[in-house]
Amino acid sequence: MRTESPLLAPIFRSDGQARLLSTLLLTGDELSITDLATQANLAYPTAHREVARLLDAGILSERQVGRARLIRANRESPLVRPLREILMVATGPVVILAEEFAHIERIESAFLYGSFAARMLGDAGPAPHDIDVMVLGEPDIDAVYEACARAEAAVRRPVNPTILTPEEFGERSSFLDNVRSGPAVPVIRELPWR
């Protein structure tokens, strides 16, 4: 199934292609197509087709290990660095925040919400100026703010964390009702209300 171009970076042929490229170019990982499809949230046939296109374009490279094909960014391609910069701004927050939060204990869940999440999910509207992230759990607050500051420097947009315990998140308020009913993109684990 073909998806539309991502609103945050309409230069990519599809949202799936942007997620696939983000997964490889922003992390520096080397992944099998199966793992790449899982991490980019794509069907295997779609990931396989996109990888073939990007290998042909010289943006990705591969190496064979046994029966597995390991795919990574082609460090020799002059396109990789500018693509990485575009992806960092357009889709980087999820990848960067997931990496940053992975090192912080006691985060039960984290997700983007607000205008940036809306654009990532295809909602039309003005370009977002900042990134709102909800962190649920009882993590070290300073560590969360430091992680968000590093992500902010990488993606060149303000990253605004809201840190709540799961109990606080379960309370009724107009703000939390809007967050739960609005657009949200998982960063760590699934969305806590779905």
N, C-alpha and C positions, 0 to 999 in steps of 0.2 A: 504494500500500500504506500503510495507516494504521499509525502507530507509537504506542506507549504514551506516556503523559505522562512527562516526564523526572523521575527520582527526586530530582534536586537542586532541582527547581522544579516540583512537580506541578500548579501553577496553570495551566500552559500546556496547550493541548489536545493537543500532541504534541511529541516531541523535535525533529522537523523544524521546527515553528513556532518553538521556542525558538532553534534554530540560526539560522534566517532572521532573527529579530528581533535576535539578538546581532550578526550580521554587519552589520546596518544601524545599530542603535541604539548599539552600543559603538564603532564606528569613525567614524561620521559620514559614511561613504561614500555616494555616489550611484552606483547600479549598474543595468545593464540586468538584466532578469529572467534572461537566460542566464548572465551573470556572477554574479548572486546565487545561482542554483541551483548553480553550480560551487563557489563559496566556502562555501556552507552545506551542501554535499554532499547535495543533493536532486535528484530527477528534475525535469526542466523542468515537466511538468504539475503536479506537487505544488507547486513554487514558484509557478507561475502561479495556482493555486487559493488558496494562502495569501496571496499578495500581494493578490488580489481581496478576500478577507475583511478584511484589514488596511487596505486603502484604504477599504472601506465603513465600517469602524469609525473612520476618521479618524486612525489611528495612523501610517499611512504616507501620503506624497504622491508624486505623479509629475509629470513634465514630458516632453513629446514633443520629441525632437531628431531630425529627419528621420523615419526609420521606427522608431527606437529609443524605447522607453519607459524613462526613467530613474527609479528608485525610491529614495526616501530617507525618513528619519524626518520626520514632520510636526512641525516645531518649534512649531506653534500648538496642538497637542493637549496637554491637561492630563494625559494618560495616559503620554506619552513619558518624562518625567523619572522617575516612580516605576517604570515598567517597566525603564528603564535601570539603576536602582539594584538591582532584583531580579536582572536579568540579569548585572550585574557580579559579584555574589556567586555566582550559580548556574552561569553558563557563561563568565564573563569570563576566567578564567585562560588558556584557549586563545587567545582573541582578543588579550588584552593581552600575553601572553608572546610570541606570534608577532610583534606589532608591535615590542616591545622588542628581541627577538633579531634582527630584520631589520637592525638597525643595528650589529650586532657581527660583525666579520669572523672567519672561520675556524670558524664553527659548521657542522658537516656535517649534524647532525640533532639534534632535540630532541623529547621526548615526555613526557607525564604518565604516571605509573604509580602503583600503590598504591590506597588507598581512594577518593580523589577520581576517579581514572580509572575505577575499578570502578562508581561511582555514575553517572558520565556514560554508561557503556555498559549501564546498566540492571540491574546486580547489586544485590540487596537487601542491607541491612545498616544499621548505625548511620550517622548523618550524619558525614561526614568532618570532621576538625578542621583539617587542613592539606593542603597540595598538594605532592606530590613531583614534581620535574621532573628528567629526565636530559638532560644536554647532552653531545653527542659532538663531538669536534673538539679544536682547540687554540686556543680563544679567549682573550682577555684575561680572566683570572679575576675581577679586580675589576669589570670591565664586566658580567659575568654576574651577580655578586652585587648590583651596583647596580640592574640591570634587574629582578632578582627582588624587591628591596626596593620598587621603584616599583610593581610588580605587586601585591605584598603589601598596600601601602597602598590600592590601588584596589579589590582584591577582599575586603579585610578578613579574610584568613586567612593564616597563615604559609605562605610559599613556600620550600621546601627544595630547593636545587639540588644535584645530584651531577654533577660534571664529569669525564669520562673521555675518553681518546683512543679512537679506534675499535679499536686493538689491545688496550687495556685492557678495553674492553667485550666483546671476543671471547674473553677468558680464561674459564676455568671457575671458578666459585665458587658456593656455594649462594645467595648474595644475587643474583648476576647471572642464575643459572638461574631463580630465582623471578621476577625482573623480566621476562626473556624469555618465560616461560610464563604470566605473569599479564596482567591487563588493562592496556592501554596506549592512549593517545590521541595521535596525532601533533600536534605544534605546528609544527615546521619539517621539511619533507620527509616521506617515508614512514617507517614503522618500519623500522629497519635490519636486522631479521631476517626480514622477510616479503617 
